[in-house]
Amino acid sequence: MLILVKEKISQEDLKKAAEDLEGYVKFVVDLEKNILTAGGLRHVEGEQLLLKEGSKQKDLWGGGLDLETTEVDFDSMINIRPNDGNSNRTVLDQTIREKISKLINNLLK
């Protein structure tokens, strides 16, 4: 289940978003609009939904949240953007990681 999240999500909806991956939620954040998608099997699904909502590619970053440990990762194929200074699946810029973490804390945790 893929959910567009514009305000704090309920724990019930978060668990539904995690059903596809048994307790793990893929997310794609828009750091400019401070919204995200939660759920789905692939980050590209969330990326496409946000692009349809008017997001810009440069503002989108993917990762995941383990509901059991509440650990956040910053790993996604959509993060590979050498022209934007990120040549890896993992978000390399610490400032971007901090912004992602803050958004996840505000909307998902």
DRENTORKOL-3810 file (N, C-alpha, C; in nm, 4 decimals):
REM DRENTORKOL-3810
@n.u->0.0841; n.v->-0.1172; n.w->0.0000; ca.u->0.0000; ca.v->0.0000; ca.w->0.0000; c.u->0.0894; c.v->0.1246; c.w->0.0000
@n.u->0.0671; n.v->0.2135; n.w->-0.0928; ca.u->0.1435; ca.v->0.3368; ca.w->-0.1041; c.u->0.0565; c.v->0.4523; c.w->-0.0563
@n.u->0.1095; n.v->0.5316; n.w->0.0353; ca.u->0.0345; ca.v->0.6414; ca.w->0.0953; c.u->0.1098; c.v->0.7719; c.w->0.0741
@n.u->0.0385; n.v->0.8752; n.w->0.0305; ca.u->0.0942; ca.v->1.0096; ca.w->0.0239; c.u->0.0731; c.v->1.0729; c.w->0.1608
@n.u->0.1811; n.v->1.1186; n.w->0.2235; ca.u->0.1754; ca.v->1.1695; ca.w->0.3605; c.u->0.2085; c.v->1.3183; c.w->0.3618
@n.u->0.1089; n.v->1.3979; n.w->0.4028; ca.u->0.1268; ca.v->1.5426; ca.w->0.4104; c.u->0.1225; c.v->1.5926; c.w->0.5545
@n.u->0.0740; n.v->1.5077; n.w->0.6439; ca.u->0.0727; ca.v->1.5378; ca.w->0.7870; c.u->0.0949; c.v->1.4070; c.w->0.8612
@n.u->0.1185; n.v->1.4149; n.w->0.9909; ca.u->0.1556; ca.v->1.2960; ca.w->1.0686; c.u->0.0592; c.v->1.1804; c.w->1.0418
@n.u->0.1151; n.v->1.0671; n.w->1.0097; ca.u->0.0391; ca.v->0.9474; ca.w->0.9763; c.u->0.0011; c.v->0.8730; c.w->1.1056
@n.u->-0.1129; n.v->0.8073; n.w->1.1046; ca.u->-0.1525; ca.v->0.7264; ca.w->1.2199; c.u->-0.0690; c.v->0.5982; c.w->1.2216
@n.u->-0.0525; n.v->0.5404; n.w->1.3381; ca.u->0.0233; ca.v->0.4154; ca.w->1.3495; c.u->-0.0459; c.v->0.3040; c.w->1.2714
@n.u->-0.1766; n.v->0.3079; n.w->1.2660; ca.u->-0.2531; ca.v->0.2082; ca.w->1.1906; c.u->-0.2199; c.v->0.2177; c.w->1.0407
@n.u->-0.2189; n.v->0.3397; n.w->0.9857; ca.u->-0.1848; ca.v->0.3578; ca.w->0.8440; c.u->-0.0388; c.v->0.3237; c.w->0.8169
@n.u->0.0493; n.v->0.3544; n.w->0.9111; ca.u->0.1904; ca.v->0.3204; ca.w->0.8949; c.u->0.2084; c.v->0.1693; c.w->0.8882
@n.u->0.1369; n.v->0.0968; n.w->0.9725; ca.u->0.1450; ca.v->-0.0502; ca.w->0.9697; c.u->0.0913; c.v->-0.1047; c.w->0.8379
@n.u->-0.0130; n.v->-0.0426; n.w->0.7835; ca.u->-0.0656; ca.v->-0.0850; ca.w->0.6531; c.u->0.0384; c.v->-0.0628; c.w->0.5441
@n.u->0.1075; n.v->0.0506; n.w->0.5509; ca.u->0.2115; ca.v->0.0807; ca.w->0.4519; c.u->0.3260; c.v->-0.0194; c.w->0.4607
@n.u->0.3474; n.v->-0.0759; n.w->0.5791; ca.u->0.4574; ca.v->-0.1703; ca.w->0.6013; c.u->0.4206; c.v->-0.3148; c.w->0.5666
@n.u->0.2954; n.v->-0.3407; n.w->0.5351; ca.u->0.2526; ca.v->-0.4777; ca.w->0.5073; c.u->0.3225; c.v->-0.5378; c.w->0.3859
@n.u->0.3495; n.v->-0.4565; n.w->0.2834; ca.u->0.4137; ca.v->-0.5085; ca.w->0.1617; c.u->0.5500; c.v->-0.5699; c.w->0.1909
@n.u->0.6210; n.v->-0.5143; n.w->0.2886; ca.u->0.7573; ca.v->-0.5598; ca.w->0.3179; c.u->0.7732; c.v->-0.6067; c.w->0.4621
@n.u->0.6659; n.v->-0.6536; n.w->0.5210; ca.u->0.6675; ca.v->-0.7178; ca.w->0.6527; c.u->0.7371; c.v->-0.6359; c.w->0.7604
@n.u->0.6886; n.v->-0.5137; n.w->0.7818; ca.u->0.7417; ca.v->-0.4320; ca.w->0.8903; c.u->0.8474; c.v->-0.3310; c.w->0.8507
@n.u->0.8750; n.v->-0.3236; n.w->0.7229; ca.u->0.9709; ca.v->-0.2265; ca.w->0.6704; c.u->0.8953; c.v->-0.1353; c.w->0.5743
@n.u->0.9161; n.v->-0.0052; n.w->0.5866; ca.u->0.8460; ca.v->0.0914; ca.w->0.5025; c.u->0.9462; c.v->0.1660; c.w->0.4145
@n.u->0.9287; n.v->0.1539; n.w->0.2839; ca.u->1.0072; ca.v->0.2372; ca.w->0.1928; c.u->0.9419; c.v->0.3737; c.w->0.1906
@n.u->1.0255; n.v->0.4769; n.w->0.1883; ca.u->0.9720; ca.v->0.6119; ca.w->0.1783; c.u->1.0490; c.v->0.6910; c.w->0.0738
@n.u->0.9805; n.v->0.7907; n.w->0.0183; ca.u->1.0439; ca.v->0.8900; ca.w->-0.0680; c.u->0.9996; c.v->1.0244; c.w->-0.0145
@n.u->1.0963; n.v->1.1076; n.w->0.0195; ca.u->1.0662; ca.v->1.2394; ca.w->0.0759; c.u->1.0857; c.v->1.3484; c.w->-0.0288
@n.u->1.0048; n.v->1.4532; n.w->-0.0171; ca.u->1.0248; ca.v->1.5759; ca.w->-0.0926; c.u->1.0686; c.v->1.6792; c.w->0.0099
@n.u->1.1958; n.v->1.7128; n.w->0.0092; ca.u->1.2499; ca.v->1.8022; ca.w->0.1111; c.u->1.2082; c.v->1.9474; c.w->0.0919
@n.u->1.1593; n.v->1.9824; n.w->-0.0239; ca.u->1.1114; ca.v->2.1187; ca.w->-0.0473; c.u->0.9676; c.v->2.1359; c.w->0.0025
@n.u->0.8830; n.v->2.0376; n.w->-0.0276; ca.u->0.7416; ca.v->2.0457; ca.w->0.0110; c.u->0.7140; c.v->1.9876; c.w->0.1497
@n.u->0.8130; n.v->1.9183; n.w->0.2081; ca.u->0.7969; ca.v->1.8529; ca.w->0.3387; c.u->0.6819; c.v->1.7535; c.w->0.3399
@n.u->0.6777; n.v->1.6730; n.w->0.2341; ca.u->0.5813; ca.v->1.5632; ca.w->0.2245; c.u->0.6586; c.v->1.4372; c.w->0.1872
@n.u->0.5912; n.v->1.3235; n.w->0.1910; ca.u->0.6569; ca.v->1.1983; ca.w->0.1542; c.u->0.5547; c.v->1.0948; c.w->0.1131
@n.u->0.6058; n.v->0.9873; n.w->0.0554; ca.u->0.5244; ca.v->0.8691; ca.w->0.0332; c.u->0.5780; c.v->0.7604; c.w->0.1250
@n.u->0.4877; n.v->0.6745; n.w->0.1699; ca.u->0.5258; ca.v->0.5621; ca.w->0.2552; c.u->0.4631; c.v->0.4368; c.w->0.1969
@n.u->0.5427; n.v->0.3303; n.w->0.1882; ca.u->0.4923; ca.v->0.2027; ca.w->0.1410; c.u->0.5352; c.v->0.1721; c.w->-0.0011
@n.u->0.4756; n.v->0.0688; n.w->-0.0537; ca.u->0.5094; ca.v->0.0224; ca.w->-0.1879; c.u->0.6260; c.v->-0.0750; c.w->-0.1850
@n.u->0.6458; n.v->-0.1398; n.w->-0.2970; ca.u->0.7536; ca.v->-0.2376; ca.w->-0.3087; c.u->0.8835; c.v->-0.1765; c.w->-0.3597
@n.u->0.8713; n.v->-0.0662; n.w->-0.4346; ca.u->0.9888; ca.v->-0.0014; ca.w->-0.4923; c.u->0.9804; c.v->0.1499; c.w->-0.4720
@n.u->1.0935; n.v->0.2112; n.w->-0.4515; ca.u->1.0979; ca.v->0.3561; ca.w->-0.4326; c.u->1.0434; c.v->0.4315; c.w->-0.5531
@n.u->1.0606; n.v->0.3764; n.w->-0.6696; ca.u->1.0165; ca.v->0.4446; ca.w->-0.7908; c.u->0.8662; c.v->0.4706; c.w->-0.7882
@n.u->0.7896; n.v->0.3871; n.w->-0.7194; ca.u->0.6455; ca.v->0.4089; ca.w->-0.7083; c.u->0.6168; c.v->0.5401; c.w->-0.6344
@n.u->0.6844; n.v->0.5597; n.w->-0.5230; ca.u->0.6681; ca.v->0.6832; ca.w->-0.4473; c.u->0.7207; c.v->0.8031; c.w->-0.5234
@n.u->0.8323; n.v->0.7833; n.w->-0.5914; ca.u->0.8910; ca.v->0.8899; ca.w->-0.6710; c.u->0.7921; c.v->0.9365; c.w->-0.7778
@n.u->0.7311; n.v->0.8438; n.w->-0.8484; ca.u->0.6362; ca.v->0.8787; ca.w->-0.9546; c.u->0.5134; c.v->0.9501; c.w->-0.9000
@n.u->0.4640; n.v->0.9057; n.w->-0.7850; ca.u->0.3482; ca.v->0.9712; ca.w->-0.7237; c.u->0.3812; c.v->1.1157; c.w->-0.6869
@n.u->0.4970; n.v->1.1372; n.w->-0.6279; ca.u->0.5360; ca.v->1.2734; ca.w->-0.5904; c.u->0.5584; c.v->1.3618; c.w->-0.7127
@n.u->0.6164; n.v->1.3076; n.w->-0.8176; ca.u->0.6342; ca.v->1.3849; ca.w->-0.9401; c.u->0.4987; c.v->1.4261; c.w->-0.9984
@n.u->0.4001; n.v->1.3372; n.w->-0.9912; ca.u->0.2647; ca.v->1.3703; ca.w->-1.0373; c.u->0.2018; c.v->1.4785; c.w->-0.9508
@n.u->0.2446; n.v->1.4862; n.w->-0.8241; ca.u->0.1933; ca.v->1.5881; ca.w->-0.7315; c.u->0.2654; c.v->1.7221; c.w->-0.7483
@n.u->0.3595; n.v->1.7270; n.w->-0.8424; ca.u->0.4295; ca.v->1.8524; ca.w->-0.8693; c.u->0.5671; c.v->1.8651; c.w->-0.8067
@n.u->0.6162; n.v->1.7586; n.w->-0.7453; ca.u->0.7503; ca.v->1.7622; ca.w->-0.6875; c.u->0.8555; c.v->1.7693; c.w->-0.7968
@n.u->0.9729; n.v->1.8176; n.w->-0.7603; ca.u->1.0864; ca.v->1.8242; ca.w->-0.8521; c.u->1.1847; c.v->1.7134; c.w->-0.8157
@n.u->1.2415; n.v->1.6512; n.w->-0.9168; ca.u->1.3336; ca.v->1.5392; ca.w->-0.8969; c.u->1.4457; c.v->1.5720; c.w->-0.7990
@n.u->1.5004; n.v->1.6924; n.w->-0.8083; ca.u->1.6145; ca.v->1.7297; ca.w->-0.7240; c.u->1.5798; c.v->1.7308; c.w->-0.5754
@n.u->1.4509; n.v->1.7370; n.w->-0.5409; ca.u->1.4076; ca.v->1.7426; ca.w->-0.4014; c.u->1.3719; c.v->1.6059; c.w->-0.3438
@n.u->1.3770; n.v->1.5011; n.w->-0.4260; ca.u->1.3318; ca.v->1.3680; ca.w->-0.3842; c.u->1.4479; c.v->1.2771; c.w->-0.3437
@n.u->1.4304; n.v->1.2121; n.w->-0.2296; ca.u->1.5299; ca.v->1.1185; ca.w->-0.1783; c.u->1.4577; c.v->0.9988; c.w->-0.1184
@n.u->1.5165; n.v->0.8799; n.w->-0.1350; ca.u->1.4533; ca.v->0.7581; ca.w->-0.0866; c.u->1.5285; c.v->0.6935; c.w->0.0274
@n.u->1.4543; n.v->0.6143; n.w->0.1033; ca.u->1.5121; ca.v->0.5398; ca.w->0.2141; c.u->1.4089; c.v->0.4455; c.w->0.2723
@n.u->1.4335; n.v->0.4042; n.w->0.3949; ca.u->1.3421; ca.v->0.3105; ca.w->0.4575; c.u->1.3399; c.v->0.3233; c.w->0.6080
@n.u->1.2322; n.v->0.2729; n.w->0.6656; ca.u->1.2115; ca.v->0.2740; ca.w->0.8102; c.u->1.1734; c.v->0.1343; c.w->0.8555
@n.u->1.2509; n.v->0.0791; n.w->0.9475; ca.u->1.2205; ca.v->-0.0495; ca.w->1.0092; c.u->1.1308; c.v->-0.0212; c.w->1.1290
@n.u->1.0065; n.v->-0.0688; n.w->1.1257; ca.u->0.9114; ca.v->-0.0376; ca.w->1.2333; c.u->0.9488; c.v->-0.1029; c.w->1.3659
@n.u->1.0156; n.v->-0.2158; n.w->1.3607; ca.u->1.0524; ca.v->-0.2844; ca.w->1.4847; c.u->1.1642; c.v->-0.2117; c.w->1.5591
@n.u->1.2671; n.v->-0.1699; n.w->1.4866; ca.u->1.3818; ca.v->-0.1049; ca.w->1.5510; c.u->1.3739; c.v->0.0478; c.w->1.5436
@n.u->1.2826; n.v->0.1006; n.w->1.4627; ca.u->1.2674; ca.v->0.2438; ca.w->1.4301; c.u->1.3931; c.v->0.3019; c.w->1.3636
@n.u->1.4762; n.v->0.2149; n.w->1.3098; ca.u->1.5983; ca.v->0.2582; ca.w->1.2420; c.u->1.5658; c.v->0.3068; c.w->1.1006
@n.u->1.6250; n.v->0.4193; n.w->1.0639; ca.u->1.6064; ca.v->0.4787; ca.w->0.9317; c.u->1.7312; c.v->0.4525; c.w->0.8484
@n.u->1.7100; n.v->0.4129; n.w->0.7221; ca.u->1.8238; ca.v->0.4032; ca.w->0.6304; c.u->1.8017; c.v->0.5012; c.w->0.5160
@n.u->1.9058; n.v->0.5281; n.w->0.4441; ca.u->1.9053; ca.v->0.6296; ca.w->0.3387; c.u->1.9456; c.v->0.5666; c.w->0.2060
@n.u->1.8963; n.v->0.4484; n.w->0.1780; ca.u->1.9414; ca.v->0.3681; ca.w->0.0656; c.u->1.8294; c.v->0.3487; c.w->-0.0366
@n.u->1.8544; n.v->0.3895; n.w->-0.1606; ca.u->1.7575; ca.v->0.3718; ca.w->-0.2680; c.u->1.8259; c.v->0.3958; c.w->-0.4018
@n.u->1.7790; n.v->0.3247; n.w->-0.5027; ca.u->1.8305; ca.v->0.3456; ca.w->-0.6379; c.u->1.8014; c.v->0.4872; c.w->-0.6869
@n.u->1.6936; n.v->0.5491; n.w->-0.6405; ca.u->1.6610; ca.v->0.6840; ca.w->-0.6883; c.u->1.7606; c.v->0.7877; c.w->-0.6372
@n.u->1.8426; n.v->0.7501; n.w->-0.5406; ca.u->1.9424; ca.v->0.8423; ca.w->-0.4849; c.u->2.0677; c.v->0.8532; c.w->-0.5707
@n.u->2.0844; n.v->0.7652; n.w->-0.6667; ca.u->2.2033; ca.v->0.7699; ca.w->-0.7523; c.u->2.1865; c.v->0.8852; c.w->-0.8503
@n.u->2.2588; n.v->0.9940; n.w->-0.8205; ca.u->2.2516; ca.v->1.1147; ca.w->-0.9041; c.u->2.3878; c.v->1.1823; c.w->-0.9073
@n.u->2.4781; n.v->1.1324; n.w->-0.9883; ca.u->2.6129; ca.v->1.1901; ca.w->-0.9944; c.u->2.6131; c.v->1.3404; c.w->-1.0253
@n.u->2.5209; n.v->1.3865; n.w->-1.1088; ca.u->2.5158; ca.v->1.5294; ca.w->-1.1429; c.u->2.4769; c.v->1.6162; c.w->-1.0230
@n.u->2.4139; n.v->1.5550; n.w->-0.9232; ca.u->2.3760; ca.v->1.6274; ca.w->-0.8011; c.u->2.4727; c.v->1.5983; c.w->-0.6863
@n.u->2.5863; n.v->1.5356; n.w->-0.7177; ca.u->2.6865; ca.v->1.5082; ca.w->-0.6159; c.u->2.6618; c.v->1.3838; c.w->-0.5336
@n.u->2.5694; n.v->1.2972; n.w->-0.5769; ca.u->2.5421; ca.v->1.1738; ca.w->-0.5023; c.u->2.5579; c.v->1.0558; c.w->-0.5981
@n.u->2.6755; n.v->0.9953; n.w->-0.5971; ca.u->2.7075; ca.v->0.8873; ca.w->-0.6905; c.u->2.6806; c.v->0.7490; c.w->-0.6316
@n.u->2.6026; n.v->0.7442; n.w->-0.5259; ca.u->2.5812; ca.v->0.6220; ca.w->-0.4511; c.u->2.4327; c.v->0.6019; c.w->-0.4260
@n.u->2.3936; n.v->0.4765; n.w->-0.3961; ca.u->2.2541; ca.v->0.4485; ca.w->-0.3561; c.u->2.2213; c.v->0.5146; c.w->-0.2231
@n.u->2.3221; n.v->0.5333; n.w->-0.1406; ca.u->2.3052; ca.v->0.5932; ca.w->-0.0091; c.u->2.3193; c.v->0.7442; c.w->-0.0191
@n.u->2.2353; n.v->0.8165; n.w->0.0547; ca.u->2.2475; ca.v->0.9620; ca.w->0.0597; c.u->2.3784; c.v->0.9937; c.w->0.1307
@n.u->2.4692; n.v->1.0608; n.w->0.0615; ca.u->2.6021; ca.v->1.0869; ca.w->0.1158; c.u->2.6101; c.v->1.2173; c.w->0.1959
@n.u->2.5300; n.v->1.3152; n.w->0.1614; ca.u->2.5349; ca.v->1.4468; ca.w->0.2243; c.u->2.4683; c.v->1.4425; c.w->0.3629
@n.u->2.5460; n.v->1.4735; n.w->0.4660; ca.u->2.4959; ca.v->1.4670; ca.w->0.6038; c.u->2.3817; c.v->1.5655; c.w->0.6283
@n.u->2.3858; n.v->1.6816; n.w->0.5661; ca.u->2.2787; ca.v->1.7805; ca.w->0.5833; c.u->2.1474; c.v->1.7267; c.w->0.5270
@n.u->2.1527; n.v->1.6628; n.w->0.4115; ca.u->2.0322; ca.v->1.6037; ca.w->0.3522; c.u->1.9806; c.v->1.4913; c.w->0.4411
@n.u->2.0697; n.v->1.4092; n.w->0.4942; ca.u->2.0292; ca.v->1.3015; ca.w->0.5856; c.u->1.9550; c.v->1.3573; c.w->0.7070
@n.u->2.0065; n.v->1.4657; n.w->0.7610; ca.u->1.9431; ca.v->1.5270; ca.w->0.8780; c.u->1.8037; c.v->1.5797; c.w->0.8441
@n.u->1.7883; n.v->1.6386; n.w->0.7262; ca.u->1.6573; ca.v->1.6876; ca.w->0.6833; c.u->1.5595; c.v->1.5713; c.w->0.6639
@n.u->1.6077; n.v->1.4631; n.w->0.6050; ca.u->1.5239; ca.v->1.3438; ca.w->0.5871; c.u->1.4808; c.v->1.2906; c.w->0.7230
@n.u->1.5756; n.v->1.2767; n.w->0.8145; ca.u->1.5449; ca.v->1.2243; ca.w->0.9486; c.u->1.4405; c.v->1.3101; c.w->1.0192
@n.u->1.4552; n.v->1.4399; n.w->1.0095; ca.u->1.3598; ca.v->1.5306; ca.w->1.0731; c.u->1.2192; c.v->1.5109; c.w->1.0154
@n.u->1.2100; n.v->1.4993; n.w->0.8835; ca.u->1.0802; ca.v->1.4794; ca.w->0.8191; c.u->1.0198; c.v->1.3458; c.w->0.8591
@n.u->1.1017; n.v->1.2413; n.w->0.8631; ca.u->1.0536; ca.v->1.1090; ca.w->0.9045; c.u->1.0033; c.v->1.1141; c.w->1.0482
@n.u->1.0787; n.v->1.1789; n.w->1.1352; ca.u->1.0354; ca.v->1.1917; ca.w->1.2755; c.u->0.9038; c.v->1.2667; c.w->1.2873
@n.u->0.8855; n.v->1.3695; n.w->1.2072; ca.u->0.7635; ca.v->1.4504; ca.w->1.2140; c.u->0.6416; c.v->1.3821; c.w->1.1542
@n.u->0.6611; n.v->1.3029; n.w->1.0484; ca.u->0.5465; ca.v->1.2473; ca.w->0.9774; c.u->0.5217; c.v->1.0978; c.w->0.9979
@n.u->0.6263; n.v->1.0212; n.w->1.0283; ca.u->0.6088; ca.v->0.8762; ca.w->1.0412; c.u->0.6250; c.v->0.8210; c.w->1.1811
@n.u->0.7124; n.v->0.8770; n.w->1.2605; ca.u->0.7392; ca.v->0.8175; ca.w->1.3925; c.u->0.6458; c.v->0.8721; c.w->1.4977
END
